[in-house]
Amino acid sequence: MELRKRNFQAGVVLLCVLLMAGISCPSGTKNLATASDAVSKGLVNADTAANQAMTSGLITEAEYTQFHALLVKTAQAGLALDAGIRANESAATLSTKVNSFLDTFKALSQDGVAGIKNPQTQLAVSTILTGAETSVAIIAAAVGK
Amino acid sequence: MDPKTLQLIEFAEQMAALAVKTIVDLKGILSGSSTKTVDEILADADANYQSIIDKR
């Protein structure tokens, strides 16, 4: 009886792992949603930091505008990803959205940060985005990256 | 103290507060996710993404 129970539990765990690989396990979906929420909050805070730096005169309006443009692209990719998660899309379709999101986040954390010339602002924004990267890693893992 | 140094100190103060806020935000998201549905979590994420798009 105990052995059957263990086999059943092992089977459930295995099934969940397999389903997570296909991004359709409920907990996998929730992890993706939570990761997206955490990233979105990190992006808002990065935007606040850059905006405060512009208000303080540490970076130019042009620097903020180019950073914000990349933030908007990442946010748009995030909305598309959320729609895919919500619709419980297939792994193949969701994978395209995850890849698009990862590409825009990469551009933001590389080109976006590099475009900010003030070292203090660059450090602050970079630190916030590095914090969000942990959640991005969870999203990347969903498509085996 | 010259104005430029004071400005940098004030900015550092704002950034330190923002760093703490980021950690508190993340803690809130992670601890709150257990009681929220996927739709509720995604609604929060969507609101954050949309606020960035709507800015400026």
N, CA and C atoms of all chains as a GROMACS GRO file, in nm:
protein
  603
    1MET      N    1   0.084  -0.121   0.000
    1MET     CA    2   0.000   0.000   0.000
    1MET      C    3   0.088   0.126   0.000
    2GLU      N    4   0.189   0.124   0.091
    2GLU     CA    5   0.280   0.238   0.104
    2GLU      C    6   0.358   0.259  -0.026
    3LEU      N    7   0.399   0.144  -0.085
    3LEU     CA    8   0.475   0.150  -0.211
    3LEU      C    9   0.389   0.208  -0.324
    4ARG      N   10   0.262   0.165  -0.327
    4ARG     CA   11   0.171   0.217  -0.432
    4ARG      C   12   0.153   0.368  -0.416
    5LYS      N   13   0.143   0.409  -0.287
    5LYS     CA   14   0.125   0.551  -0.258
    5LYS      C   15   0.246   0.631  -0.307
    6ARG      N   16   0.365   0.572  -0.278
    6ARG     CA   17   0.488   0.640  -0.320
    6ARG      C   18   0.498   0.646  -0.472
    7ASN      N   19   0.464   0.534  -0.536
    7ASN     CA   20   0.467   0.530  -0.683
    7ASN      C   21   0.373   0.634  -0.742
    8PHE      N   22   0.255   0.645  -0.679
    8PHE     CA   23   0.156   0.743  -0.726
    8PHE      C   24   0.212   0.886  -0.712
    9GLN      N   25   0.275   0.911  -0.592
    9GLN     CA   26   0.332   1.045  -0.569
    9GLN      C   27   0.444   1.074  -0.669
   10ALA      N   28   0.529   0.972  -0.692
   10ALA     CA   29   0.639   0.989  -0.788
   10ALA      C   30   0.583   1.016  -0.927
   11GLY      N   31   0.475   0.945  -0.960
   11GLY     CA   32   0.409   0.963  -1.090
   11GLY      C   33   0.355   1.104  -1.105
   12VAL      N   34   0.295   1.154  -0.996
   12VAL     CA   35   0.239   1.290  -0.999
   12VAL      C   36   0.350   1.392  -1.020
   13VAL      N   37   0.462   1.372  -0.947
   13VAL     CA   38   0.575   1.465  -0.960
   13VAL      C   39   0.629   1.462  -1.103
   14LEU      N   40   0.645   1.340  -1.156
   14LEU     CA   41   0.698   1.324  -1.292
   14LEU      C   42   0.605   1.390  -1.394
   15LEU      N   43   0.475   1.367  -1.375
   15LEU     CA   44   0.377   1.425  -1.467
   15LEU      C   45   0.385   1.578  -1.465
   16CYS      N   46   0.399   1.629  -1.342
   16CYS     CA   47   0.406   1.775  -1.326
   16CYS      C   48   0.530   1.831  -1.397
   17VAL      N   49   0.644   1.759  -1.380
   17VAL     CA   50   0.767   1.804  -1.446
   17VAL      C   51   0.749   1.804  -1.597
   18LEU      N   52   0.688   1.695  -1.648
   18LEU     CA   53   0.666   1.686  -1.793
   18LEU      C   54   0.572   1.795  -1.842
   19LEU      N   55   0.469   1.818  -1.763
   19LEU     CA   56   0.374   1.923  -1.804
   19LEU      C   57   0.437   2.061  -1.797
   20MET      N   58   0.524   2.080  -1.696
   20MET     CA   59   0.592   2.210  -1.684
   20MET      C   60   0.678   2.235  -1.806
   21ALA      N   61   0.737   2.125  -1.858
   21ALA     CA   62   0.820   2.140  -1.978
   21ALA      C   63   0.734   2.191  -2.093
   22GLY      N   64   0.608   2.156  -2.090
   22GLY     CA   65   0.515   2.203  -2.193
   22GLY      C   66   0.444   2.328  -2.149
   23ILE      N   67   0.484   2.384  -2.038
   23ILE     CA   68   0.426   2.505  -1.981
   23ILE      C   69   0.274   2.495  -1.967
   24SER      N   70   0.230   2.383  -1.916
   24SER     CA   71   0.087   2.377  -1.892
   24SER      C   72   0.054   2.325  -1.753
   25CYS      N   73   0.157   2.298  -1.671
   25CYS     CA   74   0.132   2.260  -1.533
   25CYS      C   75   0.084   2.385  -1.459
   26PRO      N   76  -0.022   2.375  -1.378
   26PRO     CA   77  -0.072   2.494  -1.309
   26PRO      C   78   0.035   2.566  -1.228
   27SER      N   79   0.121   2.492  -1.156
   27SER     CA   80   0.223   2.561  -1.077
   27SER      C   81   0.327   2.627  -1.168
   28GLY      N   82   0.354   2.564  -1.286
   28GLY     CA   83   0.446   2.625  -1.381
   28GLY      C   84   0.390   2.755  -1.435
   29THR      N   85   0.261   2.756  -1.461
   29THR     CA   86   0.194   2.876  -1.509
   29THR      C   87   0.199   2.985  -1.403
   30LYS      N   88   0.178   2.944  -1.278
   30LYS     CA   89   0.179   3.042  -1.169
   30LYS      C   90   0.320   3.099  -1.148
   31ASN      N   91   0.422   3.011  -1.163
   31ASN     CA   92   0.559   3.059  -1.152
   31ASN      C   93   0.590   3.161  -1.260
   32LEU      N   94   0.545   3.132  -1.381
   32LEU     CA   95   0.567   3.226  -1.492
   32LEU      C   96   0.497   3.359  -1.465
   33ALA      N   97   0.372   3.351  -1.418
   33ALA     CA   98   0.295   3.472  -1.389
   33ALA      C   99   0.363   3.553  -1.279
   34THR      N  100   0.407   3.484  -1.173
   34THR     CA  101   0.475   3.553  -1.062
   34THR      C  102   0.605   3.617  -1.108
   35ALA      N  103   0.679   3.544  -1.192
   35ALA     CA  104   0.805   3.598  -1.245
   35ALA      C  105   0.778   3.722  -1.330
   36SER      N  106   0.674   3.716  -1.411
   36SER     CA  107   0.638   3.831  -1.495
   36SER      C  108   0.599   3.951  -1.408
   37ASP      N  109   0.524   3.923  -1.301
   37ASP     CA  110   0.483   4.030  -1.209
   37ASP      C  111   0.606   4.094  -1.144
   38ALA      N  112   0.701   4.010  -1.100
   38ALA     CA  113   0.823   4.060  -1.036
   38ALA      C  114   0.905   4.145  -1.134
   39VAL      N  115   0.916   4.097  -1.258
   39VAL     CA  116   0.991   4.173  -1.360
   39VAL      C  117   0.922   4.307  -1.386
   40SER      N  118   0.789   4.303  -1.396
   40SER     CA  119   0.715   4.426  -1.427
   40SER      C  120   0.738   4.531  -1.319
   41LYS      N  121   0.742   4.486  -1.194
   41LYS     CA  122   0.766   4.578  -1.082
   41LYS      C  123   0.909   4.634  -1.091
   42GLY      N  124   1.004   4.548  -1.126
   42GLY     CA  125   1.143   4.592  -1.142
   42GLY      C  126   1.155   4.697  -1.252
   43LEU      N  127   1.080   4.677  -1.360
   43LEU     CA  128   1.083   4.773  -1.471
   43LEU      C  129   1.027   4.908  -1.428
   44VAL      N  130   0.918   4.903  -1.349
   44VAL     CA  131   0.858   5.028  -1.298
   44VAL      C  132   0.960   5.102  -1.212
   45ASN      N  133   1.029   5.028  -1.125
   45ASN     CA  134   1.128   5.091  -1.037
   45ASN      C  135   1.248   5.145  -1.116
   46ALA      N  136   1.289   5.073  -1.220
   46ALA     CA  137   1.400   5.121  -1.305
   46ALA      C  138   1.359   5.250  -1.375
   47ASP      N  139   1.232   5.255  -1.417
   47ASP     CA  140   1.180   5.375  -1.482
   47ASP      C  141   1.179   5.493  -1.383
   48THR      N  142   1.136   5.464  -1.260
   48THR     CA  143   1.133   5.568  -1.156
   48THR      C  144   1.273   5.622  -1.131
   49ALA      N  145   1.372   5.531  -1.123
   49ALA     CA  146   1.511   5.573  -1.098
   49ALA      C  147   1.561   5.664  -1.209
   50ALA      N  148   1.537   5.623  -1.335
   50ALA     CA  149   1.583   5.704  -1.449
   50ALA      C  150   1.510   5.838  -1.453
   51ASN      N  151   1.382   5.835  -1.420
   51ASN     CA  152   1.303   5.958  -1.420
   51ASN      C  153   1.351   6.055  -1.313
   52GLN      N  154   1.381   6.002  -1.195
   52GLN     CA  155   1.432   6.087  -1.086
   52GLN      C  156   1.568   6.146  -1.123
   53ALA      N  157   1.649   6.065  -1.194
   53ALA     CA  158   1.780   6.113  -1.236
   53ALA      C  159   1.765   6.228  -1.336
   54MET      N  160   1.665   6.217  -1.422
   54MET     CA  161   1.641   6.326  -1.519
   54MET      C  162   1.592   6.451  -1.445
   55THR      N  163   1.500   6.432  -1.351
   55THR     CA  164   1.449   6.545  -1.273
   55THR      C  165   1.560   6.614  -1.196
   56SER      N  166   1.654   6.533  -1.147
   56SER     CA  167   1.767   6.588  -1.070
   56SER      C  168   1.874   6.649  -1.160
   57GLY      N  169   1.858   6.632  -1.290
   57GLY     CA  170   1.955   6.689  -1.384
   57GLY      C  171   2.079   6.604  -1.402
   58LEU      N  172   2.075   6.480  -1.356
   58LEU     CA  173   2.192   6.392  -1.368
   58LEU      C  174   2.202   6.329  -1.506
   59ILE      N  175   2.087   6.310  -1.570
   59ILE     CA  176   2.089   6.261  -1.708
   59ILE      C  177   2.002   6.354  -1.792
   60THR      N  178   2.028   6.353  -1.922
   60THR     CA  179   1.951   6.442  -2.010
   60THR      C  180   1.815   6.380  -2.042
   61GLU      N  181   1.727   6.462  -2.096
   61GLU     CA  182   1.596   6.413  -2.136
   61GLU      C  183   1.611   6.309  -2.248
   62ALA      N  184   1.711   6.333  -2.336
   62ALA     CA  185   1.735   6.240  -2.446
   62ALA      C  186   1.777   6.103  -2.394
   63GLU      N  187   1.862   6.103  -2.290
   63GLU     CA  188   1.907   5.976  -2.231
   63GLU      C  189   1.787   5.902  -2.171
   64TYR      N  190   1.702   5.979  -2.100
   64TYR     CA  191   1.585   5.916  -2.040
   64TYR      C  192   1.491   5.862  -2.148
   65THR      N  193   1.474   5.940  -2.255
   65THR     CA  194   1.382   5.901  -2.362
   65THR      C  195   1.426   5.770  -2.428
   66GLN      N  196   1.556   5.757  -2.454
   66GLN     CA  197   1.603   5.633  -2.518
   66GLN      C  198   1.589   5.514  -2.424
   67PHE      N  199   1.611   5.538  -2.294
   67PHE     CA  200   1.596   5.429  -2.196
   67PHE      C  201   1.449   5.390  -2.185
   68HIS      N  202   1.363   5.493  -2.180
   68HIS     CA  203   1.220   5.467  -2.166
   68HIS      C  204   1.164   5.395  -2.288
   69ALA      N  205   1.217   5.427  -2.407
   69ALA     CA  206   1.171   5.361  -2.530
   69ALA      C  207   1.197   5.210  -2.523
   70LEU      N  208   1.314   5.174  -2.468
   70LEU     CA  209   1.345   5.031  -2.454
   70LEU      C  210   1.260   4.966  -2.344
   71LEU      N  211   1.230   5.046  -2.241
   71LEU     CA  212   1.140   4.997  -2.134
   71LEU      C  213   1.002   4.966  -2.191
   72VAL      N  214   0.954   5.055  -2.278
   72VAL     CA  215   0.822   5.037  -2.339
   72VAL      C  216   0.819   4.909  -2.423
   73LYS      N  217   0.927   4.885  -2.499
   73LYS     CA  218   0.932   4.762  -2.581
   73LYS      C  219   0.928   4.638  -2.492
   74THR      N  220   1.000   4.644  -2.380
   74THR     CA  221   0.999   4.530  -2.287
   74THR      C  222   0.860   4.513  -2.225
   75ALA      N  223   0.798   4.625  -2.189
   75ALA     CA  224   0.664   4.620  -2.129
   75ALA      C  225   0.563   4.563  -2.228
   76GLN      N  226   0.575   4.603  -2.356
   76GLN     CA  227   0.483   4.550  -2.459
   76GLN      C  228   0.502   4.399  -2.476
   77ALA      N  229   0.629   4.357  -2.474
   77ALA     CA  230   0.657   4.212  -2.484
   77ALA      C  231   0.604   4.141  -2.360
   78GLY      N  232   0.611   4.208  -2.244
   78GLY     CA  233   0.558   4.152  -2.119
   78GLY      C  234   0.407   4.133  -2.125
   79LEU      N  235   0.338   4.231  -2.182
   79LEU     CA  236   0.192   4.221  -2.197
   79LEU      C  237   0.154   4.104  -2.289
   80ALA      N  238   0.231   4.089  -2.398
   80ALA     CA  239   0.205   3.979  -2.491
   80ALA      C  240   0.230   3.844  -2.422
   81LEU      N  241   0.337   3.840  -2.342
   81LEU     CA  242   0.368   3.717  -2.268
   81LEU      C  243   0.257   3.685  -2.169
   82ASP      N  244   0.211   3.786  -2.096
   82ASP     CA  245   0.102   3.766  -1.999
   82ASP      C  246  -0.024   3.714  -2.069
   83ALA      N  247  -0.053   3.768  -2.188
   83ALA     CA  248  -0.171   3.723  -2.262
   83ALA      C  249  -0.157   3.575  -2.299
   84GLY      N  250  -0.035   3.537  -2.336
   84GLY     CA  251  -0.009   3.397  -2.370
   84GLY      C  252  -0.024   3.305  -2.250
   85ILE      N  253   0.027   3.351  -2.135
   85ILE     CA  254   0.016   3.271  -2.011
   85ILE      C  255  -0.132   3.256  -1.975
   86ARG      N  256  -0.204   3.369  -1.985
   86ARG     CA  257  -0.347   3.371  -1.947
   86ARG      C  258  -0.429   3.277  -2.037
   87ALA      N  259  -0.392   3.274  -2.164
   87ALA     CA  260  -0.465   3.191  -2.260
   87ALA      C  261  -0.418   3.046  -2.259
   88ASN      N  262  -0.322   3.017  -2.170
   88ASN     CA  263  -0.267   2.881  -2.159
   88ASN      C  264  -0.223   2.829  -2.297
   89GLU      N  265  -0.148   2.913  -2.367
   89GLU     CA  266  -0.103   2.879  -2.502
   89GLU      C  267  -0.009   2.760  -2.502
   90SER      N  268   0.008   2.701  -2.618
   90SER     CA  269   0.097   2.586  -2.630
   90SER      C  270   0.242   2.631  -2.609
   91ALA      N  271   0.327   2.534  -2.578
   91ALA     CA  272   0.468   2.564  -2.551
   91ALA      C  273   0.533   2.636  -2.669
   92ALA      N  274   0.499   2.592  -2.790
   92ALA     CA  275   0.560   2.650  -2.910
   92ALA      C  276   0.524   2.798  -2.926
   93THR      N  277   0.397   2.830  -2.907
   93THR     CA  278   0.352   2.969  -2.922
   93THR      C  279   0.408   3.055  -2.810
   94LEU      N  280   0.400   3.000  -2.688
   94LEU     CA  281   0.449   3.077  -2.574
   94LEU      C  282   0.599   3.098  -2.581
   95SER      N  283   0.668   2.999  -2.636
   95SER     CA  284   0.814   3.008  -2.650
   95SER      C  285   0.854   3.129  -2.734
   96THR      N  286   0.779   3.157  -2.839
   96THR     CA  287   0.806   3.274  -2.925
   96THR      C  288   0.793   3.403  -2.844
   97LYS      N  289   0.688   3.408  -2.760
   97LYS     CA  290   0.665   3.528  -2.678
   97LYS      C  291   0.771   3.543  -2.570
   98VAL      N  292   0.812   3.429  -2.512
   98VAL     CA  293   0.917   3.432  -2.410
   98VAL      C  294   1.046   3.483  -2.473
   99ASN      N  295   1.079   3.431  -2.592
   99ASN     CA  296   1.202   3.473  -2.661
   99ASN      C  297   1.200   3.622  -2.695
  100SER      N  298   1.085   3.670  -2.737
  100SER     CA  299   1.070   3.812  -2.768
  100SER      C  300   1.091   3.896  -2.642
  101PHE      N  301   1.033   3.849  -2.531
  101PHE     CA  302   1.048   3.919  -2.404
  101PHE      C  303   1.195   3.921  -2.360
  102LEU      N  304   1.262   3.806  -2.374
  102LEU     CA  305   1.403   3.797  -2.334
  102LEU      C  306   1.491   3.890  -2.418
  103ASP      N  307   1.460   3.897  -2.548
  103ASP     CA  308   1.538   3.984  -2.638
  103ASP      C  309   1.524   4.131  -2.598
  104THR      N  310   1.400   4.173  -2.567
  104THR     CA  311   1.380   4.314  -2.533
  104THR      C  312   1.444   4.345  -2.396
  105PHE      N  313   1.435   4.249  -2.303
  105PHE     CA  314   1.496   4.272  -2.171
  105PHE      C  315   1.648   4.282  -2.184
  106LYS      N  316   1.705   4.199  -2.272
  106LYS     CA  317   1.850   4.200  -2.294
  106LYS      C  318   1.892   4.336  -2.353
  107ALA      N  319   1.816   4.385  -2.449
  107ALA     CA  320   1.846   4.515  -2.511
  107ALA      C  321   1.838   4.626  -2.406
  108LEU      N  322   1.738   4.615  -2.318
  108LEU     CA  323   1.721   4.716  -2.212
  108LEU      C  324   1.840   4.715  -2.117
  109SER      N  325   1.879   4.597  -2.071
  109SER     CA  326   1.986   4.590  -1.971
  109SER      C  327   2.124   4.614  -2.031
  110GLN      N  328   2.136   4.602  -2.165
  110GLN     CA  329   2.266   4.630  -2.227
  110GLN      C  330   2.267   4.770  -2.291
  111ASP      N  331   2.194   4.786  -2.400
  111ASP     CA  332   2.192   4.915  -2.472
  111ASP      C  333   2.130   5.026  -2.386
  112GLY      N  334   2.021   4.992  -2.317
  112GLY     CA  335   1.952   5.092  -2.236
  112GLY      C  336   2.040   5.147  -2.126
  113VAL      N  337   2.107   5.058  -2.054
  113VAL     CA  338   2.195   5.102  -1.944
  113VAL      C  339   2.318   5.174  -2.000
  114ALA      N  340   2.372   5.122  -2.111
  114ALA     CA  341   2.490   5.184  -2.172
  114ALA      C  342   2.462   5.327  -2.220
  115GLY      N  343   2.337   5.352  -2.257
  115GLY     CA  344   2.299   5.485  -2.306
  115GLY      C  345   2.290   5.590  -2.196
  116ILE      N  346   2.289   5.544  -2.070
  116ILE     CA  347   2.287   5.638  -1.957
  116ILE      C  348   2.432   5.669  -1.920
  117LYS      N  349   2.470   5.795  -1.931
  117LYS     CA  350   2.611   5.830  -1.912
  117LYS      C  351   2.649   5.856  -1.767
  118ASN      N  352   2.553   5.899  -1.687
  118ASN     CA  353   2.586   5.929  -1.547
  118ASN      C  354   2.611   5.799  -1.470
  119PRO      N  355   2.733   5.784  -1.411
  119PRO     CA  356   2.766   5.656  -1.347
  119PRO      C  357   2.674   5.617  -1.231
  120GLN      N  358   2.631   5.718  -1.150
  120GLN     CA  359   2.544   5.687  -1.036
  120GLN      C  360   2.409   5.632  -1.084
  121THR      N  361   2.356   5.696  -1.188
  121THR     CA  362   2.227   5.652  -1.242
  121THR      C  363   2.241   5.515  -1.307
  122GLN      N  364   2.351   5.501  -1.380
  122GLN     CA  365   2.378   5.373  -1.448
  122GLN      C  366   2.384   5.259  -1.346
  123LEU      N  367   2.453   5.285  -1.233
  123LEU     CA  368   2.466   5.184  -1.128
  123LEU      C  369   2.330   5.152  -1.066
  124ALA      N  370   2.252   5.257  -1.038
  124ALA     CA  371   2.120   5.238  -0.974
  124ALA      C  372   2.028   5.156  -1.064
  125VAL      N  373   2.021   5.195  -1.192
  125VAL     CA  374   1.933   5.124  -1.286
  125VAL      C  375   1.980   4.981  -1.307
  126SER      N  376   2.112   4.967  -1.321
  126SER     CA  377   2.170   4.835  -1.343
  126SER      C  378   2.140   4.742  -1.224
  127THR      N  379   2.150   4.796  -1.102
  127THR     CA  380   2.124   4.716  -0.981
  127THR      C  381   1.979   4.669  -0.979
  128ILE      N  382   1.888   4.759  -1.013
  128ILE     CA  383   1.744   4.724  -1.014
  128ILE      C  384   1.717   4.615  -1.119
  129LEU      N  385   1.777   4.632  -1.238
  129LEU     CA  386   1.754   4.534  -1.345
  129LEU      C  387   1.818   4.399  -1.312
  130THR      N  388   1.932   4.403  -1.241
  130THR     CA  389   1.997   4.278  -1.201
  130THR      C  390   1.904   4.201  -1.106
  131GLY      N  391   1.836   4.274  -1.019
  131GLY     CA  392   1.739   4.211  -0.928
  131GLY      C  393   1.627   4.144  -1.005
  132ALA      N  394   1.583   4.210  -1.112
  132ALA     CA  395   1.475   4.154  -1.194
  132ALA      C  396   1.520   4.035  -1.276
  133GLU      N  397   1.653   4.025  -1.298
  133GLU     CA  398   1.706   3.916  -1.381
  133GLU      C  399   1.679   3.778  -1.323
  134THR      N  400   1.667   3.771  -1.190
  134THR     CA  401   1.637   3.643  -1.125
  134THR      C  402   1.502   3.592  -1.176
  135SER      N  403   1.407   3.684  -1.186
  135SER     CA  404   1.275   3.647  -1.236
  135SER      C  405   1.279   3.618  -1.385
  136VAL      N  406   1.363   3.693  -1.456
  136VAL     CA  407   1.377   3.669  -1.600
  136VAL      C  408   1.432   3.528  -1.623
  137ALA      N  409   1.521   3.484  -1.533
  137ALA     CA  410   1.579   3.349  -1.545
  137ALA      C  411   1.470   3.242  -1.532
  138ILE      N  412   1.371   3.268  -1.448
  138ILE     CA  413   1.259   3.173  -1.431
  138ILE      C  414   1.180   3.166  -1.562
  139ILE      N  415   1.160   3.283  -1.624
  139ILE     CA  416   1.087   3.287  -1.751
  139ILE      C  417   1.168   3.216  -1.860
  140ALA      N  418   1.300   3.240  -1.860
  140ALA     CA  419   1.386   3.176  -1.961
  140ALA      C  420   1.385   3.024  -1.945
  141ALA      N  421   1.383   2.979  -1.819
  141ALA     CA  422   1.383   2.834  -1.793
  141ALA      C  423   1.258   2.767  -1.849
  142ALA      N  424   1.151   2.844  -1.862
  142ALA     CA  425   1.025   2.788  -1.914
  142ALA      C  426   1.039   2.740  -2.058
  143VAL      N  427   1.135   2.798  -2.130
  143VAL     CA  428   1.156   2.753  -2.268
  143VAL      C  429   1.292   2.686  -2.283
  144GLY      N  430   1.349   2.645  -2.169
  144GLY     CA  431   1.474   2.570  -2.170
  144GLY      C  432   1.595   2.651  -2.209
  145LYS      N  433   1.593   2.781  -2.180
  145LYS     CA  434   1.709   2.866  -2.213
  145LYS      C  435   1.803   2.880  -2.095
  146MET      N  436   2.885   7.278   0.158
  146MET     CA  437   2.885   7.172   0.057
  146MET      C  438   2.838   7.228  -0.077
  147ASP      N  439   2.910   7.195  -0.184
  147ASP     CA  440   2.870   7.253  -0.312
  147ASP      C  441   2.743   7.185  -0.364
  148PRO      N  442   2.665   7.260  -0.442
  148PRO     CA  443   2.534   7.209  -0.486
  148PRO      C  444   2.539   7.075  -0.560
  149LYS      N  445   2.646   7.057  -0.637
  149LYS     CA  446   2.658   6.933  -0.715
  149LYS      C  447   2.671   6.811  -0.623
  150THR      N  448   2.752   6.825  -0.519
  150THR     CA  449   2.771   6.716  -0.423
  150THR      C  450   2.641   6.687  -0.349
  151LEU      N  451   2.574   6.796  -0.310
  151LEU     CA  452   2.447   6.781  -0.238
  151LEU      C  453   2.344   6.710  -0.327
  152GLN      N  454   2.343   6.746  -0.453
  152GLN     CA  455   2.251   6.685  -0.550
  152GLN      C  456   2.278   6.534  -0.562
  153LEU      N  457   2.408   6.498  -0.567
  153LEU     CA  458   2.445   6.357  -0.578
  153LEU      C  459   2.404   6.280  -0.453
  154ILE      N  460   2.421   6.343  -0.336
  154ILE     CA  461   2.384   6.278  -0.210
  154ILE      C  462   2.232   6.256  -0.204
  155GLU      N  463   2.159   6.357  -0.247
  155GLU     CA  464   2.012   6.344  -0.248
  155GLU      C  465   1.967   6.234  -0.344
  156PHE      N  466   2.035   6.227  -0.459
  156PHE     CA  467   2.002   6.123  -0.556
  156PHE      C  468   2.034   5.984  -0.498
  157ALA      N  469   2.150   5.974  -0.432
  157ALA     CA  470   2.189   5.846  -0.371
  157ALA      C  471   2.086   5.804  -0.266
  158GLU      N  472   2.035   5.902  -0.192
  158GLU     CA  473   1.933   5.876  -0.090
  158GLU      C  474   1.805   5.822  -0.156
  159GLN      N  475   1.765   5.886  -0.266
  159GLN     CA  476   1.645   5.842  -0.339
  159GLN      C  477   1.664   5.700  -0.394
  160MET      N  478   1.783   5.674  -0.446
  160MET     CA  479   1.810   5.541  -0.504
  160MET      C  480   1.814   5.433  -0.398
  161ALA      N  481   1.870   5.468  -0.281
  161ALA     CA  482   1.873   5.370  -0.169
  161ALA      C  483   1.730   5.336  -0.128
  162ALA      N  484   1.644   5.439  -0.122
  162ALA     CA  485   1.504   5.416  -0.085
  162ALA      C  486   1.434   5.329  -0.191
  163LEU      N  487   1.472   5.353  -0.317
  163LEU     CA  488   1.412   5.277  -0.426
  163LEU      C  489   1.460   5.131  -0.423
  164ALA      N  490   1.587   5.112  -0.386
  164ALA     CA  491   1.640   4.975  -0.376
  164ALA      C  492   1.566   4.897  -0.268
  165VAL      N  493   1.541   4.962  -0.155
  165VAL     CA  494   1.467   4.898  -0.045
  165VAL      C  495   1.324   4.867  -0.092
  166LYS      N  496   1.264   4.964  -0.164
  166LYS     CA  497   1.128   4.947  -0.214
  166LYS      C  498   1.122   4.827  -0.310
  167THR      N  499   1.226   4.813  -0.394
  167THR     CA  500   1.230   4.701  -0.488
  167THR      C  501   1.228   4.568  -0.415
  168ILE      N  502   1.307   4.559  -0.307
  168ILE     CA  503   1.314   4.434  -0.229
  168ILE      C  504   1.180   4.408  -0.161
  169VAL      N  505   1.122   4.514  -0.104
  169VAL     CA  506   0.991   4.500  -0.037
  169VAL      C  507   0.884   4.458  -0.139
  170ASP      N  508   0.891   4.519  -0.258
  170ASP     CA  509   0.796   4.483  -0.365
  170ASP      C  510   0.807   4.335  -0.401
  171LEU      N  511   0.932   4.290  -0.422
  171LEU     CA  512   0.954   4.151  -0.461
  171LEU      C  513   0.908   4.055  -0.352
  172LYS      N  514   0.937   4.093  -0.227
  172LYS     CA  515   0.895   4.009  -0.114
  172LYS      C  516   0.741   3.999  -0.112
  173GLY      N  517   0.678   4.112  -0.135
  173GLY     CA  518   0.531   4.116  -0.137
  173GLY      C  519   0.473   4.031  -0.249
  174ILE      N  520   0.538   4.039  -0.367
  174ILE     CA  521   0.490   3.960  -0.482
  174ILE      C  522   0.504   3.811  -0.453
  175LEU      N  523   0.622   3.774  -0.403
  175LEU     CA  524   0.649   3.631  -0.380
  175LEU      C  525   0.564   3.574  -0.267
  176SER      N  526   0.547   3.650  -0.158
  176SER     CA  527   0.467   3.599  -0.046
  176SER      C  528   0.318   3.605  -0.078
  177GLY      N  529   0.278   3.705  -0.157
  177GLY     CA  530   0.137   3.720  -0.190
  177GLY      C  531   0.090   3.626  -0.299
  178SER      N  532   0.186   3.574  -0.378
  178SER     CA  533   0.148   3.490  -0.492
  178SER      C  534   0.079   3.361  -0.451
  179SER      N  535   0.110   3.315  -0.326
  179SER     CA  536   0.051   3.187  -0.283
  179SER      C  537  -0.100   3.198  -0.263
  180THR      N  538  -0.147   3.318  -0.231
  180THR     CA  539  -0.291   3.334  -0.206
  180THR      C  540  -0.365   3.392  -0.327
  181LYS      N  541  -0.288   3.434  -0.429
  181LYS     CA  542  -0.352   3.494  -0.547
  181LYS      C  543  -0.370   3.391  -0.658
  182THR      N  544  -0.469   3.414  -0.741
  182THR     CA  545  -0.487   3.328  -0.858
  182THR      C  546  -0.393   3.377  -0.968
  183VAL      N  547  -0.374   3.293  -1.070
  183VAL     CA  548  -0.288   3.331  -1.183
  183VAL      C  549  -0.342   3.458  -1.250
  184ASP      N  550  -0.475   3.465  -1.264
  184ASP     CA  551  -0.535   3.583  -1.327
  184ASP      C  552  -0.508   3.711  -1.247
  185GLU      N  553  -0.513   3.699  -1.114
  185GLU     CA  554  -0.488   3.817  -1.029
  185GLU      C  555  -0.342   3.861  -1.040
  186ILE      N  556  -0.251   3.762  -1.043
  186ILE     CA  557  -0.107   3.795  -1.056
  186ILE      C  558  -0.081   3.862  -1.191
  187LEU      N  559  -0.140   3.805  -1.296
  187LEU     CA  560  -0.121   3.862  -1.430
  187LEU      C  561  -0.183   4.001  -1.442
  188ALA      N  562  -0.294   4.022  -1.372
  188ALA     CA  563  -0.357   4.156  -1.374
  188ALA      C  564  -0.263   4.260  -1.312
  189ASP      N  565  -0.196   4.222  -1.203
  189ASP     CA  566  -0.098   4.312  -1.140
  189ASP      C  567   0.016   4.342  -1.237
  190ALA      N  568   0.068   4.235  -1.300
  190ALA     CA  569   0.180   4.251  -1.394
  190ALA      C  570   0.138   4.341  -1.511
  191ASP      N  571   0.019   4.315  -1.565
  191ASP     CA  572  -0.031   4.395  -1.677
  191ASP      C  573  -0.041   4.544  -1.640
  192ALA      N  574  -0.090   4.569  -1.518
  192ALA     CA  575  -0.105   4.708  -1.473
  192ALA      C  576   0.031   4.778  -1.467
  193ASN      N  577   0.132   4.704  -1.422
  193ASN     CA  578   0.268   4.762  -1.416
  193ASN      C  579   0.323   4.789  -1.556
  194TYR      N  580   0.308   4.690  -1.644
  194TYR     CA  581   0.357   4.708  -1.782
  194TYR      C  582   0.286   4.826  -1.848
  195GLN      N  583   0.154   4.832  -1.828
  195GLN     CA  584   0.074   4.937  -1.892
  195GLN      C  585   0.113   5.075  -1.841
  196SER      N  586   0.146   5.083  -1.711
  196SER     CA  587   0.183   5.214  -1.654
  196SER      C  588   0.311   5.268  -1.718
  197ILE      N  589   0.400   5.176  -1.756
  197ILE     CA  590   0.525   5.218  -1.824
  197ILE      C  591   0.491   5.268  -1.965
  198ILE      N  592   0.405   5.196  -2.034
  198ILE     CA  593   0.368   5.233  -2.171
  198ILE      C  594   0.295   5.368  -2.173
  199ASP      N  595   0.208   5.389  -2.073
  199ASP     CA  596   0.127   5.511  -2.070
  199ASP      C  597   0.206   5.635  -2.026
  200LYS      N  598   0.322   5.614  -1.967
  200LYS     CA  599   0.401   5.726  -1.916
  200LYS      C  600   0.456   5.810  -2.029
  201ARG      N  601   0.450   5.938  -2.016
  201ARG     CA  602   0.500   6.034  -2.116
  201ARG      C  603   0.420   6.034  -2.244
   0.00000   0.00000   0.00000
